[in-house]
Amino acid sequence: MGPIAILLGFPIAAPVAGLGWIARQVLAAAEQQYLDPGRIEAAMFALERRLDAGEIDEAAFEAEEVLLLQELKNIRSALADRAAGQI
């Protein structure tokens, strides 16, 4: 491409590149928040408080706990894969 074509394409290419950068930043922030083990730990504490307050029974607690522990396992696996350079 010649310099004229680059200049003529700039009004379109620059905003498109900017949108791509914004999308990558949003994705990175969402991944960071999703892969935060503290989110699951906080949910576990809240679940325990609900059990202690009598809002849920033991069966509901155990069912929810299994789901949270599986999600925590998935997060730790994803973090380990990322650290190993697989993602």
Backbone as JSON, one array per atom type, in Angstrom:
{
  "sequence": "MGPIAILLGFPIAAPVAGLGWIARQVLAAAEQQYLDPGRIEAAMFALERRLDAGEIDEAAFEAEEVLLLQELKNIRSALADRAAGQI",
  "N": [[0.84, -1.18, 0.0], [0.44, 2.17, -0.76], [1.51, 5.42, 0.48], [-0.63, 7.23, 0.18], [-2.89, 5.6, 0.09], [-2.78, 4.54, 2.65], [-3.18, 6.86, 4.19], [-5.77, 7.55, 3.34], [-7.19, 5.35, 4.23], [-6.93, 5.55, 6.95], [-8.98, 6.93, 8.53], [-10.85, 4.92, 8.82], [-9.46, 2.62, 9.59], [-8.17, 3.29, 12.02], [-10.25, 3.7, 14.06], [-11.31, 1.1, 14.02], [-9.13, -0.44, 14.86], [-8.89, 0.66, 17.39], [-11.29, -0.18, 18.57], [-10.79, -2.91, 18.59], [-8.68, -3.02, 20.44], [-9.99, -2.11, 22.75], [-11.85, -4.2, 23.07], [-10.1, -6.32, 23.62], [-9.06, -5.45, 26.08], [-11.34, -5.44, 27.71], [-11.98, -8.16, 27.65], [-9.69, -9.23, 28.92], [-9.97, -8.1, 31.49], [-12.39, -9.26, 32.28], [-11.69, -11.98, 32.27], [-9.74, -11.97, 34.27], [-11.28, -11.3, 36.51], [-13.1, -13.45, 36.53], [-11.37, -15.59, 36.95], [-10.56, -15.27, 39.55], [-9.84, -16.65, 42.57], [-10.71, -15.69, 44.99], [-13.3, -14.85, 44.67], [-14.82, -17.18, 44.69], [-14.19, -18.12, 47.22], [-15.37, -16.13, 48.8], [-18.03, -16.59, 48.13], [-18.32, -19.09, 49.28], [-18.07, -18.47, 52.02], [-20.35, -16.87, 52.31], [-22.29, -18.76, 51.77], [-21.94, -20.47, 53.95], [-22.73, -18.71, 56.0], [-25.43, -18.44, 55.34], [-26.3, -21.03, 55.87], [-25.78, -21.2, 58.64], [-27.54, -19.23, 59.5], [-29.89, -20.42, 59.07], [-31.2, -20.19, 56.67], [-30.92, -21.95, 54.58], [-31.01, -25.52, 54.16], [-29.07, -28.42, 55.21], [-28.74, -30.16, 53.02], [-29.11, -28.5, 50.78], [-26.98, -26.79, 51.22], [-24.78, -28.55, 50.91], [-25.09, -29.31, 48.22], [-24.72, -26.88, 46.86], [-22.17, -26.3, 47.75], [-20.63, -28.31, 46.55], [-20.77, -27.52, 43.86], [-19.46, -25.03, 44.0], [-16.91, -25.79, 44.88], [-16.1, -27.33, 42.7], [-16.0, -25.36, 40.75], [-13.95, -23.79, 41.82], [-11.85, -25.6, 41.61], [-11.68, -25.76, 38.82], [-10.89, -23.14, 38.25], [-8.38, -23.01, 39.51], [-7.04, -24.91, 37.98], [-7.11, -23.67, 35.46], [-5.58, -21.41, 36.02], [-3.13, -22.63, 36.61], [-2.57, -23.76, 34.11], [-2.31, -21.43, 32.62], [-0.08, -20.3, 33.87], [1.77, -22.16, 33.12], [2.01, -21.59, 30.52], [0.25, -22.54, 28.64], [-2.05, -21.33, 27.82]],
  "CA": [[0.0, 0.0, 0.0], [1.18, 3.41, -0.82], [1.2, 6.36, 1.56], [-1.94, 7.84, -0.02], [-3.89, 4.61, 0.5], [-2.73, 4.48, 4.11], [-3.84, 8.06, 4.71], [-7.2, 7.47, 3.06], [-7.76, 4.28, 5.05], [-6.77, 5.83, 8.38], [-10.22, 7.22, 9.26], [-11.58, 3.68, 9.07], [-8.59, 1.65, 10.26], [-7.87, 3.69, 13.4], [-11.33, 3.34, 14.98], [-11.44, -0.35, 14.09], [-8.04, -0.89, 15.71], [-9.23, 1.09, 18.75], [-12.32, -1.09, 19.07], [-10.12, -4.19, 18.89], [-7.93, -2.84, 21.69], [-10.98, -2.06, 23.83], [-12.38, -5.55, 23.25], [-9.07, -7.13, 24.31], [-8.97, -5.0, 27.47], [-12.55, -5.92, 28.4], [-11.82, -9.6, 27.8], [-8.67, -9.47, 29.94], [-10.54, -7.77, 32.8], [-13.4, -10.28, 32.59], [-10.97, -13.22, 32.61], [-9.1, -11.78, 35.57], [-12.32, -11.36, 37.53], [-13.64, -14.8, 36.56], [-10.36, -16.52, 37.46], [-10.17, -14.86, 40.89], [-10.33, -17.61, 43.55], [-11.35, -14.98, 46.1], [-14.73, -14.78, 44.38], [-15.41, -18.44, 45.14], [-14.05, -18.17, 48.68], [-16.41, -15.25, 49.35], [-19.31, -17.29, 47.96], [-18.34, -20.16, 50.29], [-18.38, -17.85, 53.32], [-21.75, -16.45, 52.28], [-23.07, -19.99, 51.86], [-21.88, -20.89, 55.36], [-23.57, -17.8, 56.79], [-26.82, -18.79, 55.07], [-26.58, -22.26, 56.6], [-25.81, -20.86, 60.06], [-28.72, -18.41, 59.76], [-31.07, -21.24, 58.86], [-31.85, -19.84, 55.41], [-30.89, -23.14, 53.75], [-30.77, -26.73, 54.94], [-27.78, -29.07, 54.99], [-28.7, -30.72, 51.67], [-28.89, -27.39, 49.84], [-25.61, -26.34, 51.45], [-23.84, -29.49, 50.31], [-25.21, -29.25, 46.76], [-24.08, -25.63, 46.42], [-20.75, -26.41, 48.07], [-20.01, -29.15, 45.51], [-20.63, -26.68, 42.67], [-18.43, -24.01, 44.24], [-15.6, -26.45, 44.93], [-15.75, -27.71, 41.33], [-15.6, -24.14, 40.05], [-12.63, -23.42, 42.35], [-10.9, -26.53, 40.99], [-11.51, -25.33, 37.43], [-10.11, -21.89, 38.26], [-6.98, -23.33, 39.83], [-6.49, -25.6, 36.81], [-6.9, -22.66, 34.41], [-4.44, -20.58, 36.44], [-1.93, -23.44, 36.44], [-2.32, -23.83, 32.66], [-1.84, -20.1, 32.19], [1.28, -20.14, 34.38], [2.64, -23.05, 32.35], [2.08, -21.07, 29.17], [-0.61, -23.29, 27.74], [-3.17, -20.48, 27.36]],
  "C": [[0.88, 1.24, 0.0], [0.76, 4.35, 0.3], [-0.18, 7.01, 1.41], [-3.04, 6.88, 0.44], [-3.93, 4.48, 2.01], [-3.45, 5.67, 4.72], [-5.35, 8.03, 4.49], [-7.89, 6.4, 3.9], [-7.72, 4.55, 6.53], [-8.08, 6.14, 9.11], [-11.06, 5.97, 9.57], [-10.73, 2.73, 9.92], [-8.34, 2.01, 11.72], [-9.01, 3.36, 14.36], [-11.51, 1.83, 15.11], [-10.34, -0.92, 14.99], [-8.31, -0.52, 17.17], [-10.29, 0.2, 19.36], [-11.73, -2.47, 19.4], [-9.36, -4.13, 20.2], [-8.89, -2.83, 22.88], [-11.54, -3.45, 24.11], [-11.37, -6.44, 23.97], [-8.95, -6.73, 25.77], [-10.16, -5.49, 28.29], [-12.44, -7.42, 28.64], [-10.8, -9.93, 28.89], [-9.21, -9.19, 31.34], [-11.57, -8.81, 33.22], [-12.74, -11.6, 32.99], [-10.33, -13.11, 33.99], [-10.13, -11.89, 36.69], [-12.88, -12.78, 37.65], [-12.66, -15.78, 37.2], [-9.85, -16.14, 38.85], [-10.72, -15.86, 41.91], [-11.02, -16.94, 44.74], [-12.85, -14.86, 45.92], [-15.43, -16.03, 44.89], [-15.32, -18.55, 46.66], [-15.1, -17.29, 49.35], [-17.78, -15.91, 49.24], [-19.43, -18.43, 48.98], [-18.68, -19.6, 51.68], [-19.84, -17.42, 53.38], [-22.66, -17.67, 52.4], [-23.1, -20.51, 53.3], [-22.76, -20.01, 56.25], [-25.05, -18.11, 56.58], [-27.21, -20.06, 55.81], [-26.72, -21.97, 58.09], [-27.06, -20.06, 60.43], [-30.01, -19.21, 59.56], [-31.81, -20.93, 57.57], [-31.89, -21.03, 54.45], [-30.64, -24.35, 54.65], [-29.43, -27.36, 54.53], [-27.66, -29.62, 53.56], [-28.44, -29.62, 50.63], [-27.47, -26.85, 49.98], [-24.61, -27.24, 50.73], [-23.89, -29.45, 48.78], [-24.5, -28.01, 46.22], [-22.57, -25.69, 46.65], [-20.01, -27.23, 47.01], [-19.78, -28.32, 44.24], [-19.52, -25.66, 42.83], [-17.04, -24.63, 44.26], [-15.16, -26.89, 43.53], [-15.3, -26.48, 40.54], [-14.22, -23.67, 40.53], [-11.55, -24.33, 41.76], [-10.63, -26.13, 39.54], [-10.67, -24.06, 37.33], [-8.64, -22.18, 38.52], [-6.31, -24.04, 38.66], [-6.19, -24.6, 35.69], [-5.72, -21.77, 34.76], [-3.13, -21.34, 36.28], [-1.56, -23.56, 34.96], [-1.76, -22.52, 32.15], [-0.4, -19.9, 32.63], [2.26, -21.01, 33.59], [2.75, -22.62, 30.89], [1.22, -21.79, 28.17], [-1.77, -22.46, 27.22], [-2.59, -19.24, 26.74]]
}
